[in-house]
């Protein structure tokens, strides 16, 4: 796999909700090489603070532009939220192992910001003739109208049906996304999933009960993105460890030792 390392230019940095932004980067080489489920490392400043780059899922590819969906959670993403058109960032990627898209009737399951890599997956799945559905869970849709609208708009345009579940009943069905899985898995030939660890484990267990192949996209702290720092190891079902940045971030659910991960 070829890793591109260089500068990318900000096309736009659009705020979708209070702490949620969609960043568009002009990065032609990365756009051509990227596959759904992969990620990039982005240095949010040219100075020494913060020193380390941040990993971000590739949310979409449109022509020469790469989209990154992110939530402001710390100093690095607060700095990123201040970026404006024309600004340059150092990045490298695409990194990691992406989704296996050899599916005809896939179910995409997202928890909160887990939607980030799944839009790109839906984009490529529909392009190859598959008929994906997305089941997306949020604690609440309150204050997230821009995010919901953006997801609905782009996935509906890609012929991907979207169903929402919220814990407080503010959008779609009320409850946890995992509570709807047994019904949602009917007729599905594979699941692509991204979200909180507890949700991933519940989805993996539900798929295991019904004999449906499940791929999970895992988040883990990392400093380099290329396997050198070993900061992103995930306990493997065979007793060893897997690096989220190399063997992952997308892994077969059966490859993960969920009790040790929890």
C-alpha angles and dihedrals in degrees: 000000000000116000117206116214120186147080127319126195122226111241095180139337105207123189111224099174139355095291102007124097137177112216121197117201126190101226110142098179093048091046091054094048102040123110126193112274095029123113142206135223115232129190105214095199138024091222130083096262115099092018102187127072120240126234117234130181116240102249100183145345120216114174107302093346127098118202124215121190113200144165123220106245106144147359096297096052091041088059091046091053088062093057117120136197114290095026116132127226131186113236142162132201171008090233137179136009118311135203124297101237098188091122135114103193106025127170116215114205120194132180113200111303088006084096087080100092096027098070090062090047091052090048093055095039094056091044089061094047101262122138107226127183125201125215109190126186128199133175086229137344091216108122092007099088094121092052093047091048092049093050093046093047099049098040095044087052087055092051092249112141113225127207121185129208123186130185092223096041093244092132132020119333121358119242140040122328090232092060090066097049101095090059095038094053094064110118093003121136097193144358129225112195139183131168143081117352094246090054093047091053092049091049091048091051093048091050090048091054092052097039094242119147111244131195119194128199108215129203120210136162112267138168105193111020093215103083100261103106097048089212094129104054118151122200109250127218090239091061098261131089137263127206113235090211096052114020086028165349080157113046136165104262090233090061093065125085096221098185092054091044092054 
